[in-house]
Amino acid sequence: MKIYEFNNKYELEKNYKDGFDYEATKEIWTEYFDDYDYILGDWSYGKLRLKGFCDKKNKNFKPINDIKTVDNYIKKHCAYECRYFILKKIKE
């Protein structure tokens, strides 16, 4: 298990096609993502994009950012067969 720290601790839950790049993620990370339980990073045209997702228990939960919809989000909003990763916040 790898742990990555941005403003919280995260574990790399999925690393499709070796999509995780710590330095690239660190460059575009903002405090905006701190409230999310999961962060999806996907690559399109050589650029990394981040999107936050939540568990239903999270006070910021909305159906649009439900972690159960992440596969649908990838199919509809990410480049076909793109590299991507999912970070899961470690709750202490």
Long-range contacts (C-beta under 8 A, 24 or more apart in sequence): 3-90, 4-87, 6-33, 6-34, 7-31, 7-33, 7-34, 8-34, 8-89, 8-90, 9-89, 9-90, 9-92, 10-39, 10-87, 10-88, 10-89, 10-90, 11-87, 11-88, 11-90, 12-85, 12-86, 12-87, 13-38, 13-86, 13-87, 13-88, 14-84, 14-85, 14-86, 15-85, 16-83, 16-84, 16-85, 17-81, 17-82, 17-83, 17-84, 18-83, 19-43, 19-82, 19-83, 19-84, 19-85, 20-85, 20-87, 21-48, 24-48, 25-50, 35-60, 36-60, 36-65, 36-89, 37-67, 37-88, 37-89, 38-67, 38-70, 38-86, 38-87, 38-88, 38-89, 39-86, 39-87, 40-70, 40-73, 40-74, 40-84, 40-85, 40-86, 41-84, 41-85, 41-86, 41-87, 42-74, 42-78, 42-79, 42-82, 42-83, 42-84, 43-79, 43-82, 43-83, 43-84, 44-78, 44-79, 44-82, 45-79
